[in-house]
Amino acid sequence: MKIELLSFDGCPNHERLLERLPRLLAGAGVTVPVTVRTIADAEAAEHARFLGSPSLRIDGRDVEPDSARRTDYGLKCRIYHTAAGISGLPPDEWILAALDRGRAG
């Protein structure tokens, strides 16, 4: 399993997600390290299919369930539309579901 956190310099939310991940990973029994990847510019954002910061991917797949349909790549703070409302972070249940898919192979 590969876990990757994508962000750009200056995003306030990627630090909050990075602080929350160890608890979620430990609770899920996952011991894989998180790779932090900085997206430097608009060209890199397009190439990486970067939907904004922070973006969390498990085995190359974004944790947002509908992310595969999106094409709004760029250097921006990411907004997540969740059942609880709008947030700058993905909800724990999306992360845990993505981890479960990663373990299932």
SELO-249480 format. One record per residue (C-alpha): x, y, z; residue number from 1; residue in three letters. Coordinates in steps of 0.25 Angstrom, whole numbers. Example, Ala and Ser with C-alpha at 12.3 -4.5 7.8 and 13.67 -1.06 7.14 Angstrom:
BEGIN
@u = 49 | v = -18 | w = 31 | num = 1 | residuo = ALA .
@u = 55 | v = -4 | w = 29 | num = 2 | residuo = SER .
This chain:
BEGIN
@u = 0 | v = 0 | w = 0 | num = 1 | residuo = MET .
@u = 5 | v = 14 | w = -3 | num = 2 | residuo = LYS .
@u = 0 | v = 26 | w = 4 | num = 3 | residuo = ILE .
@u = 3 | v = 40 | w = -2 | num = 4 | residuo = GLU .
@u = -1 | v = 54 | w = 3 | num = 5 | residuo = LEU .
@u = 0 | v = 64 | w = -8 | num = 6 | residuo = LEU .
@u = 0 | v = 79 | w = -5 | num = 7 | residuo = SER .
@u = 6 | v = 92 | w = -9 | num = 8 | residuo = PHE .
@u = 15 | v = 102 | w = 0 | num = 9 | residuo = ASP .
@u = 6 | v = 111 | w = 8 | num = 10 | residuo = GLY .
@u = -6 | v = 102 | w = 9 | num = 11 | residuo = CYS .
@u = -11 | v = 103 | w = 24 | num = 12 | residuo = PRO .
@u = -19 | v = 90 | w = 23 | num = 13 | residuo = ASN .
@u = -9 | v = 80 | w = 19 | num = 14 | residuo = HIS .
@u = -2 | v = 81 | w = 33 | num = 15 | residuo = GLU .
@u = -15 | v = 78 | w = 40 | num = 16 | residuo = ARG .
@u = -17 | v = 66 | w = 31 | num = 17 | residuo = LEU .
@u = -3 | v = 61 | w = 34 | num = 18 | residuo = LEU .
@u = -5 | v = 62 | w = 49 | num = 19 | residuo = GLU .
@u = -18 | v = 54 | w = 48 | num = 20 | residuo = ARG .
@u = -13 | v = 43 | w = 39 | num = 21 | residuo = LEU .
@u = -4 | v = 35 | w = 49 | num = 22 | residuo = PRO .
@u = -17 | v = 33 | w = 58 | num = 23 | residuo = ARG .
@u = -25 | v = 29 | w = 46 | num = 24 | residuo = LEU .
@u = -14 | v = 19 | w = 41 | num = 25 | residuo = LEU .
@u = -12 | v = 13 | w = 55 | num = 26 | residuo = ALA .
@u = -27 | v = 11 | w = 57 | num = 27 | residuo = GLY .
@u = -27 | v = 4 | w = 44 | num = 28 | residuo = ALA .
@u = -15 | v = -4 | w = 47 | num = 29 | residuo = GLY .
@u = -7 | v = 2 | w = 35 | num = 30 | residuo = VAL .
@u = 8 | v = 4 | w = 37 | num = 31 | residuo = THR .
@u = 11 | v = 9 | w = 24 | num = 32 | residuo = VAL .
@u = 19 | v = 22 | w = 24 | num = 33 | residuo = PRO .
@u = 12 | v = 35 | w = 18 | num = 34 | residuo = VAL .
@u = 20 | v = 41 | w = 6 | num = 35 | residuo = THR .
@u = 18 | v = 56 | w = 5 | num = 36 | residuo = VAL .
@u = 19 | v = 62 | w = -8 | num = 37 | residuo = ARG .
@u = 19 | v = 77 | w = -11 | num = 38 | residuo = THR .
@u = 13 | v = 82 | w = -24 | num = 39 | residuo = ILE .
@u = 21 | v = 93 | w = -29 | num = 40 | residuo = ALA .
@u = 14 | v = 100 | w = -40 | num = 41 | residuo = ASP .
@u = 2 | v = 99 | w = -50 | num = 42 | residuo = ALA .
@u = 8 | v = 90 | w = -59 | num = 43 | residuo = GLU .
@u = 12 | v = 80 | w = -48 | num = 44 | residuo = ALA .
@u = -2 | v = 81 | w = -43 | num = 45 | residuo = ALA .
@u = -8 | v = 77 | w = -57 | num = 46 | residuo = GLU .
@u = 2 | v = 66 | w = -59 | num = 47 | residuo = HIS .
@u = -1 | v = 60 | w = -45 | num = 48 | residuo = ALA .
@u = -16 | v = 62 | w = -46 | num = 49 | residuo = ARG .
@u = -15 | v = 71 | w = -34 | num = 50 | residuo = PHE .
@u = -29 | v = 75 | w = -29 | num = 51 | residuo = LEU .
@u = -24 | v = 84 | w = -18 | num = 52 | residuo = GLY .
@u = -17 | v = 84 | w = -5 | num = 53 | residuo = SER .
@u = -18 | v = 75 | w = 3 | num = 54 | residuo = PRO .
@u = -20 | v = 63 | w = -6 | num = 55 | residuo = SER .
@u = -19 | v = 49 | w = 0 | num = 56 | residuo = LEU .
@u = -17 | v = 37 | w = -9 | num = 57 | residuo = ARG .
@u = -16 | v = 22 | w = -5 | num = 58 | residuo = ILE .
@u = -10 | v = 14 | w = -16 | num = 59 | residuo = ASP .
@u = -11 | v = 25 | w = -26 | num = 60 | residuo = GLY .
@u = -26 | v = 27 | w = -24 | num = 61 | residuo = ARG .
@u = -31 | v = 40 | w = -17 | num = 62 | residuo = ASP .
@u = -39 | v = 37 | w = -4 | num = 63 | residuo = VAL .
@u = -51 | v = 46 | w = -10 | num = 64 | residuo = GLU .
@u = -61 | v = 36 | w = -15 | num = 65 | residuo = PRO .
@u = -65 | v = 44 | w = -27 | num = 66 | residuo = ASP .
@u = -51 | v = 50 | w = -30 | num = 67 | residuo = SER .
@u = -49 | v = 42 | w = -43 | num = 68 | residuo = ALA .
@u = -59 | v = 50 | w = -50 | num = 69 | residuo = ARG .
@u = -52 | v = 63 | w = -47 | num = 70 | residuo = ARG .
@u = -43 | v = 71 | w = -56 | num = 71 | residuo = THR .
@u = -41 | v = 84 | w = -48 | num = 72 | residuo = ASP .
@u = -26 | v = 83 | w = -46 | num = 73 | residuo = TYR .
@u = -18 | v = 94 | w = -40 | num = 74 | residuo = GLY .
@u = -11 | v = 101 | w = -29 | num = 75 | residuo = LEU .
@u = -22 | v = 104 | w = -19 | num = 76 | residuo = LYS .
@u = -27 | v = 100 | w = -5 | num = 77 | residuo = CYS .
@u = -36 | v = 88 | w = -7 | num = 78 | residuo = ARG .
@u = -51 | v = 89 | w = -3 | num = 79 | residuo = ILE .
@u = -58 | v = 75 | w = 1 | num = 80 | residuo = TYR .
@u = -73 | v = 74 | w = 0 | num = 81 | residuo = HIS .
@u = -77 | v = 64 | w = 11 | num = 82 | residuo = THR .
@u = -89 | v = 59 | w = 17 | num = 83 | residuo = ALA .
@u = -86 | v = 69 | w = 29 | num = 84 | residuo = ALA .
@u = -84 | v = 81 | w = 20 | num = 85 | residuo = GLY .
@u = -72 | v = 88 | w = 13 | num = 86 | residuo = ILE .
@u = -58 | v = 85 | w = 19 | num = 87 | residuo = SER .
@u = -44 | v = 87 | w = 16 | num = 88 | residuo = GLY .
@u = -40 | v = 73 | w = 20 | num = 89 | residuo = LEU .
@u = -46 | v = 60 | w = 15 | num = 90 | residuo = PRO .
@u = -55 | v = 53 | w = 26 | num = 91 | residuo = PRO .
@u = -49 | v = 41 | w = 34 | num = 92 | residuo = ASP .
@u = -59 | v = 31 | w = 28 | num = 93 | residuo = GLU .
@u = -54 | v = 34 | w = 13 | num = 94 | residuo = TRP .
@u = -39 | v = 32 | w = 18 | num = 95 | residuo = ILE .
@u = -43 | v = 19 | w = 25 | num = 96 | residuo = LEU .
@u = -51 | v = 14 | w = 13 | num = 97 | residuo = ALA .
@u = -39 | v = 17 | w = 4 | num = 98 | residuo = ALA .
@u = -30 | v = 9 | w = 14 | num = 99 | residuo = LEU .
@u = -39 | v = -3 | w = 14 | num = 100 | residuo = ASP .
@u = -39 | v = -3 | w = -1 | num = 101 | residuo = ARG .
@u = -24 | v = -2 | w = -1 | num = 102 | residuo = GLY .
@u = -23 | v = -14 | w = 8 | num = 103 | residuo = ARG .
@u = -33 | v = -22 | w = 0 | num = 104 | residuo = ALA .
@u = -24 | v = -20 | w = -12 | num = 105 | residuo = GLY .
